[in-house]
Each structure stands twice: as structure tokens, then as C-alpha cells.
Amino acid sequence: MKATFEQVAALLCKGEPTPDWVIEKLRENAEFVGYLIKPTDDRSIERRLFESALHLQELLQLYPRAAKLAGEDYDPSIDDIDTPLHNLIEFLAKEVALPKRSGGPIPDDRRYVCARVCAEIWEKLHDAHQPRSERLWKACEAYWQACDHPETSAHNRWRNWERYLLELSPRP
């Protein structure tokens, strides 16, 4: 049965009354946790974005030239997007050029986001970073499922969230 944000909040608040901001934070970040496209090892998503950005840059250059030939004005927002688009292309080019991972399953960045959202709420509520808290593990799993993902482990083995929470631990 799919968990609700209210149930996740109850876990994070250890059964105490839930402040409104907790459910609000869970809702506002659910889109990132629940995003349907999983990262790929071959960077095909980044490659497609890079190719699309290059194509967009090429086509947008046609508008001012065509408008000039026709003796018409063109939307000035085309000029405004030139620098941000150039920056995006540079960023995506670096992402595409990253070396391929060395084996093992592809980490799902959405799980890190899920753990981060729950850990930040937990820390604000309890003034402690507790990556080994079983209750926090349960909250992460409940939030993951509330964001329309299947359970991460059969038989309620919530400890699989510990590694994500440990990676969020402050470095000495």
C-alpha cells in the first residue's frame, strides 16, 4: 500500500504533532524524487539534451536573419536566451564527456534526493544527523513509495537507505 506524505511526516516527527512545513517540504520535493526517467550508464539522456540544445541554438539564429530579410521585428527574447543556452551547452558537453562508470549497478540519483529530503527534515526536527536511525530509514522508504516508486527491498529491509544517508553525513 502506497504511503502518504502525512505518514512520512509522522515517521519523521516520531509521532509528535507535525509542523505544516514538513508536509510542504515533502510535497515540493516529490517531483524530483518521483521523476520517471532513471539515469543511464551511457549518458544517453545527457547526449540527447546536448544534441537538442545544439539544434535549438542553430535554429534560433535563423529567426533574426529571417526577420531582417522580411523587414520585420523579431522577439527580443531570442537574444536574451543566447548566453544561458551557450552555458547550458558547455555544461552538457562536459556531462557527455565524463568517463564511463566502472561496473556495478547504476546508482539512482533519485534515491539520494529522497534521502536528502528526509535527512534535512529529520535534522531540523531533532537537531541531529542520524544516518543509522531505523525510523529515518523507514521514513525514506515511505517517502520513496509516496513518490510512486515500488519498494526498494522485499521483507522491509529498510537498512538499504543507510548508505545514502551516510553519504550525506558531514565530513570531519
C-alpha positions, -999 to 999 in steps of 0.1 A, spaced: 0 0 0 14 34 -10 24 57 18 11 92 21 31 124 28 13 126 61 25 91 71 61 100 61 58 132 82 46 111 112 76 89 109 100 119 106 83 136 136 84 104 157 46 105 162 47 141 176 24 168 160 36 175 125 45 211 117 30 223 84 64 230 68 73 192 69 45 181 46 51 212 25 87 203 20 78 167 12 53 178 -14 76 204 -30 104 178 -35 83 149 -46 86 158 -82 124 153 -80 122 120 -62 93 107 -83 108 118 -117 103 89 -140 135 89 -161 162 69 -144 198 78 -151 216 57 -177 252 45 -177 258 55 -213 247 92 -207 221 89 -234 199 114 -217 226 140 -215 237 133 -251 201 138 -263 198 170 -243 232 182 -257 221 175 -293 188 192 -287 205 223 -272 228 225 -302 199 221 -326 179 248 -308 209 272 -309 213 266 -346 176 272 -353 172 303 -331 199 320 -351 176 318 -382 149 340 -366 167 373 -366 181 368 -401 147 358 -415 131 387 -398 157 411 -412 151 397 -447 114 401 -443 118 436 -429 100 426 -397 109 427 -360 116 395 -340 110 386 -304 140 401 -284 138 371 -260 157 352 -287 187 374 -280 182 370 -242 185 333 -244 218 332 -263 241 333 -232 222 309 -210 219 285 -239 256 287 -246 263 280 -209 239 250 -209 257 236 -240 290 239 -223 276 222 -192 261 193 -212 292 189 -232 312 182 -200 285 158 -188 286 138 -221 324 137 -220 326 122 -185 343 88 -185 321 57 -183 314 42 -149 334 11 -139 308 -16 -135 282 -23 -109 246 -12 -109 239 24 -119 232 45 -88 198 61 -89 202 98 -81 166 100 -71 173 78 -40 200 104 -29 174 132 -33 149 111 -13 174 105 15 185 142 15 149 155 18 142 131 47 175 138 64 172 176 62 137 174 78 150 150 104 179 172 113 157 203 116 132 185 138 157 166 160 189 187 158 209 155 149 221 138 118 213 101 124 220 80 93 217 48 114 182 55 126 158 28 117 129 52 119 147 75 94 152 46 71 115 38 73 107 74 65 130 73 34 113 41 22 78 55 28 87 88 10 101 68 -19 69 49 -22 47 80 -17 65 94 -48 52 65 -68 82 41 -67 80 4 -59 95 -7 -26 133 -8 -27 137 -41 -8 114 -70 0 108 -80 36 110 -45 50 148 -43 49 150 -5 53 187 -5 61 194 -1 23 188 36 30 217 38 54 243 41 27 225 71 11 222 88 45 258 81 54 270 98 22 251 129 33 270 128 66 291 159 74 328 153 67 352 158 97 
